[in-house]
């Protein structure tokens, strides 16, 4: 179950702690950046992340790309 997220009064990039099936807001903001593309992801649209690597992904394709990259690196 996803956390309900209320948009902060100030914009900017958030810092999150990614958990299984949910996330915790460490520093409030309106978006996080995709670890693969660098594109901003609005917090209320965030659906893909890695608990192990603590990073967000814009879509399933970016998530799979990072997974394959990590396998190749042996991470």
Chimera marker file (.cmm) of the C-alpha trace (Angstrom):
<marker_set name="trace">
<marker id="1" x="0.000" y="0.000" z="0.000" r="1" g="1" b="0" radius="0.5"/>
<marker id="2" x="1.404" y="3.378" z="-0.997" r="1" g="1" b="0" radius="0.5"/>
<marker id="3" x="1.695" y="6.188" z="1.491" r="1" g="1" b="0" radius="0.5"/>
<marker id="4" x="-0.749" y="8.996" z="1.015" r="1" g="1" b="0" radius="0.5"/>
<marker id="5" x="1.339" y="11.959" z="0.026" r="1" g="1" b="0" radius="0.5"/>
<marker id="6" x="0.359" y="15.532" z="0.624" r="1" g="1" b="0" radius="0.5"/>
<marker id="7" x="2.201" y="18.049" z="-1.481" r="1" g="1" b="0" radius="0.5"/>
<marker id="8" x="4.417" y="20.373" z="0.557" r="1" g="1" b="0" radius="0.5"/>
<marker id="9" x="4.044" y="24.132" z="0.311" r="1" g="1" b="0" radius="0.5"/>
<marker id="10" x="7.565" y="24.437" z="-1.083" r="1" g="1" b="0" radius="0.5"/>
<marker id="11" x="8.546" y="22.741" z="-4.327" r="1" g="1" b="0" radius="0.5"/>
<marker id="12" x="11.797" y="21.061" z="-5.141" r="1" g="1" b="0" radius="0.5"/>
<marker id="13" x="13.329" y="17.646" z="-4.998" r="1" g="1" b="0" radius="0.5"/>
<marker id="14" x="12.387" y="15.292" z="-2.183" r="1" g="1" b="0" radius="0.5"/>
<marker id="15" x="14.501" y="12.673" z="-0.463" r="1" g="1" b="0" radius="0.5"/>
<marker id="16" x="12.749" y="9.390" z="0.201" r="1" g="1" b="0" radius="0.5"/>
<marker id="17" x="13.539" y="6.140" z="1.953" r="1" g="1" b="0" radius="0.5"/>
<marker id="18" x="12.272" y="3.308" z="-0.234" r="1" g="1" b="0" radius="0.5"/>
<marker id="19" x="10.645" y="0.391" z="1.572" r="1" g="1" b="0" radius="0.5"/>
<marker id="20" x="8.758" y="-2.719" z="0.445" r="1" g="1" b="0" radius="0.5"/>
<marker id="21" x="5.509" y="-1.432" z="-1.040" r="1" g="1" b="0" radius="0.5"/>
<marker id="22" x="5.817" y="2.078" z="0.407" r="1" g="1" b="0" radius="0.5"/>
<marker id="23" x="8.228" y="4.916" z="1.007" r="1" g="1" b="0" radius="0.5"/>
<marker id="24" x="8.991" y="7.398" z="3.764" r="1" g="1" b="0" radius="0.5"/>
<marker id="25" x="9.614" y="11.074" z="3.140" r="1" g="1" b="0" radius="0.5"/>
<marker id="26" x="13.005" y="12.063" z="4.572" r="1" g="1" b="0" radius="0.5"/>
<marker id="27" x="13.051" y="15.600" z="3.102" r="1" g="1" b="0" radius="0.5"/>
<marker id="28" x="9.814" y="17.002" z="1.694" r="1" g="1" b="0" radius="0.5"/>
<marker id="29" x="9.571" y="18.035" z="-1.928" r="1" g="1" b="0" radius="0.5"/>
<marker id="30" x="7.379" y="17.572" z="-4.967" r="1" g="1" b="0" radius="0.5"/>
<marker id="31" x="9.485" y="15.160" z="-6.988" r="1" g="1" b="0" radius="0.5"/>
<marker id="32" x="12.382" y="12.694" z="-7.065" r="1" g="1" b="0" radius="0.5"/>
<marker id="33" x="14.690" y="11.974" z="-9.992" r="1" g="1" b="0" radius="0.5"/>
<marker id="34" x="14.807" y="8.746" z="-11.970" r="1" g="1" b="0" radius="0.5"/>
<marker id="35" x="18.146" y="7.028" z="-11.320" r="1" g="1" b="0" radius="0.5"/>
<marker id="36" x="18.358" y="5.969" z="-14.986" r="1" g="1" b="0" radius="0.5"/>
<marker id="37" x="17.036" y="8.930" z="-16.972" r="1" g="1" b="0" radius="0.5"/>
<marker id="38" x="17.439" y="11.806" z="-14.529" r="1" g="1" b="0" radius="0.5"/>
<marker id="39" x="13.876" y="12.895" z="-15.297" r="1" g="1" b="0" radius="0.5"/>
<marker id="40" x="11.732" y="14.227" z="-12.437" r="1" g="1" b="0" radius="0.5"/>
<marker id="41" x="8.973" y="11.989" z="-11.080" r="1" g="1" b="0" radius="0.5"/>
<marker id="42" x="6.131" y="13.623" z="-9.162" r="1" g="1" b="0" radius="0.5"/>
<marker id="43" x="5.816" y="11.961" z="-5.756" r="1" g="1" b="0" radius="0.5"/>
<marker id="44" x="2.151" y="11.135" z="-6.303" r="1" g="1" b="0" radius="0.5"/>
<marker id="45" x="3.073" y="9.354" z="-9.560" r="1" g="1" b="0" radius="0.5"/>
<marker id="46" x="5.984" y="7.310" z="-8.163" r="1" g="1" b="0" radius="0.5"/>
<marker id="47" x="5.401" y="3.592" z="-8.743" r="1" g="1" b="0" radius="0.5"/>
<marker id="48" x="8.831" y="2.039" z="-9.339" r="1" g="1" b="0" radius="0.5"/>
<marker id="49" x="11.844" y="1.946" z="-7.013" r="1" g="1" b="0" radius="0.5"/>
<marker id="50" x="14.517" y="-0.341" z="-5.640" r="1" g="1" b="0" radius="0.5"/>
<marker id="51" x="14.666" y="-1.038" z="-1.934" r="1" g="1" b="0" radius="0.5"/>
<marker id="52" x="18.133" y="-2.588" z="-2.308" r="1" g="1" b="0" radius="0.5"/>
<marker id="53" x="19.619" y="0.354" z="-4.210" r="1" g="1" b="0" radius="0.5"/>
<marker id="54" x="17.414" y="3.106" z="-2.717" r="1" g="1" b="0" radius="0.5"/>
<marker id="55" x="16.631" y="4.711" z="-6.061" r="1" g="1" b="0" radius="0.5"/>
<marker id="56" x="13.523" y="5.635" z="-8.029" r="1" g="1" b="0" radius="0.5"/>
<marker id="57" x="12.616" y="4.834" z="-11.643" r="1" g="1" b="0" radius="0.5"/>
<marker id="58" x="10.275" y="6.658" z="-13.986" r="1" g="1" b="0" radius="0.5"/>
<marker id="59" x="8.798" y="3.449" z="-15.422" r="1" g="1" b="0" radius="0.5"/>
<marker id="60" x="9.175" y="-0.328" z="-15.586" r="1" g="1" b="0" radius="0.5"/>
<marker id="61" x="11.548" y="-0.074" z="-18.551" r="1" g="1" b="0" radius="0.5"/>
<marker id="62" x="13.976" y="2.125" z="-16.587" r="1" g="1" b="0" radius="0.5"/>
<marker id="63" x="13.740" y="-0.265" z="-13.634" r="1" g="1" b="0" radius="0.5"/>
<marker id="64" x="14.560" y="-3.255" z="-15.835" r="1" g="1" b="0" radius="0.5"/>
<marker id="65" x="17.415" y="-1.351" z="-17.459" r="1" g="1" b="0" radius="0.5"/>
<marker id="66" x="18.972" y="-0.627" z="-14.046" r="1" g="1" b="0" radius="0.5"/>
<marker id="67" x="18.445" y="-4.232" z="-12.924" r="1" g="1" b="0" radius="0.5"/>
<marker id="68" x="20.284" y="-5.527" z="-15.989" r="1" g="1" b="0" radius="0.5"/>
<marker id="69" x="23.049" y="-2.977" z="-15.473" r="1" g="1" b="0" radius="0.5"/>
<marker id="70" x="23.484" y="-4.075" z="-11.860" r="1" g="1" b="0" radius="0.5"/>
<marker id="71" x="23.606" y="-7.742" z="-12.909" r="1" g="1" b="0" radius="0.5"/>
<marker id="72" x="26.330" y="-6.984" z="-15.437" r="1" g="1" b="0" radius="0.5"/>
<marker id="73" x="28.310" y="-5.068" z="-12.764" r="1" g="1" b="0" radius="0.5"/>
<marker id="74" x="27.849" y="-7.871" z="-10.248" r="1" g="1" b="0" radius="0.5"/>
<marker id="75" x="26.218" y="-5.450" z="-7.763" r="1" g="1" b="0" radius="0.5"/>
<link id1="1" id2="2" r="1" g="1" b="0" radius="0.2"/>
<link id1="2" id2="3" r="1" g="1" b="0" radius="0.2"/>
<link id1="3" id2="4" r="1" g="1" b="0" radius="0.2"/>
<link id1="4" id2="5" r="1" g="1" b="0" radius="0.2"/>
<link id1="5" id2="6" r="1" g="1" b="0" radius="0.2"/>
<link id1="6" id2="7" r="1" g="1" b="0" radius="0.2"/>
<link id1="7" id2="8" r="1" g="1" b="0" radius="0.2"/>
<link id1="8" id2="9" r="1" g="1" b="0" radius="0.2"/>
<link id1="9" id2="10" r="1" g="1" b="0" radius="0.2"/>
<link id1="10" id2="11" r="1" g="1" b="0" radius="0.2"/>
<link id1="11" id2="12" r="1" g="1" b="0" radius="0.2"/>
<link id1="12" id2="13" r="1" g="1" b="0" radius="0.2"/>
<link id1="13" id2="14" r="1" g="1" b="0" radius="0.2"/>
<link id1="14" id2="15" r="1" g="1" b="0" radius="0.2"/>
<link id1="15" id2="16" r="1" g="1" b="0" radius="0.2"/>
<link id1="16" id2="17" r="1" g="1" b="0" radius="0.2"/>
<link id1="17" id2="18" r="1" g="1" b="0" radius="0.2"/>
<link id1="18" id2="19" r="1" g="1" b="0" radius="0.2"/>
<link id1="19" id2="20" r="1" g="1" b="0" radius="0.2"/>
<link id1="20" id2="21" r="1" g="1" b="0" radius="0.2"/>
<link id1="21" id2="22" r="1" g="1" b="0" radius="0.2"/>
<link id1="22" id2="23" r="1" g="1" b="0" radius="0.2"/>
<link id1="23" id2="24" r="1" g="1" b="0" radius="0.2"/>
<link id1="24" id2="25" r="1" g="1" b="0" radius="0.2"/>
<link id1="25" id2="26" r="1" g="1" b="0" radius="0.2"/>
<link id1="26" id2="27" r="1" g="1" b="0" radius="0.2"/>
<link id1="27" id2="28" r="1" g="1" b="0" radius="0.2"/>
<link id1="28" id2="29" r="1" g="1" b="0" radius="0.2"/>
<link id1="29" id2="30" r="1" g="1" b="0" radius="0.2"/>
<link id1="30" id2="31" r="1" g="1" b="0" radius="0.2"/>
<link id1="31" id2="32" r="1" g="1" b="0" radius="0.2"/>
<link id1="32" id2="33" r="1" g="1" b="0" radius="0.2"/>
<link id1="33" id2="34" r="1" g="1" b="0" radius="0.2"/>
<link id1="34" id2="35" r="1" g="1" b="0" radius="0.2"/>
<link id1="35" id2="36" r="1" g="1" b="0" radius="0.2"/>
<link id1="36" id2="37" r="1" g="1" b="0" radius="0.2"/>
<link id1="37" id2="38" r="1" g="1" b="0" radius="0.2"/>
<link id1="38" id2="39" r="1" g="1" b="0" radius="0.2"/>
<link id1="39" id2="40" r="1" g="1" b="0" radius="0.2"/>
<link id1="40" id2="41" r="1" g="1" b="0" radius="0.2"/>
<link id1="41" id2="42" r="1" g="1" b="0" radius="0.2"/>
<link id1="42" id2="43" r="1" g="1" b="0" radius="0.2"/>
<link id1="43" id2="44" r="1" g="1" b="0" radius="0.2"/>
<link id1="44" id2="45" r="1" g="1" b="0" radius="0.2"/>
<link id1="45" id2="46" r="1" g="1" b="0" radius="0.2"/>
<link id1="46" id2="47" r="1" g="1" b="0" radius="0.2"/>
<link id1="47" id2="48" r="1" g="1" b="0" radius="0.2"/>
<link id1="48" id2="49" r="1" g="1" b="0" radius="0.2"/>
<link id1="49" id2="50" r="1" g="1" b="0" radius="0.2"/>
<link id1="50" id2="51" r="1" g="1" b="0" radius="0.2"/>
<link id1="51" id2="52" r="1" g="1" b="0" radius="0.2"/>
<link id1="52" id2="53" r="1" g="1" b="0" radius="0.2"/>
<link id1="53" id2="54" r="1" g="1" b="0" radius="0.2"/>
<link id1="54" id2="55" r="1" g="1" b="0" radius="0.2"/>
<link id1="55" id2="56" r="1" g="1" b="0" radius="0.2"/>
<link id1="56" id2="57" r="1" g="1" b="0" radius="0.2"/>
<link id1="57" id2="58" r="1" g="1" b="0" radius="0.2"/>
<link id1="58" id2="59" r="1" g="1" b="0" radius="0.2"/>
<link id1="59" id2="60" r="1" g="1" b="0" radius="0.2"/>
<link id1="60" id2="61" r="1" g="1" b="0" radius="0.2"/>
<link id1="61" id2="62" r="1" g="1" b="0" radius="0.2"/>
<link id1="62" id2="63" r="1" g="1" b="0" radius="0.2"/>
<link id1="63" id2="64" r="1" g="1" b="0" radius="0.2"/>
<link id1="64" id2="65" r="1" g="1" b="0" radius="0.2"/>
<link id1="65" id2="66" r="1" g="1" b="0" radius="0.2"/>
<link id1="66" id2="67" r="1" g="1" b="0" radius="0.2"/>
<link id1="67" id2="68" r="1" g="1" b="0" radius="0.2"/>
<link id1="68" id2="69" r="1" g="1" b="0" radius="0.2"/>
<link id1="69" id2="70" r="1" g="1" b="0" radius="0.2"/>
<link id1="70" id2="71" r="1" g="1" b="0" radius="0.2"/>
<link id1="71" id2="72" r="1" g="1" b="0" radius="0.2"/>
<link id1="72" id2="73" r="1" g="1" b="0" radius="0.2"/>
<link id1="73" id2="74" r="1" g="1" b="0" radius="0.2"/>
<link id1="74" id2="75" r="1" g="1" b="0" radius="0.2"/>
</marker_set>
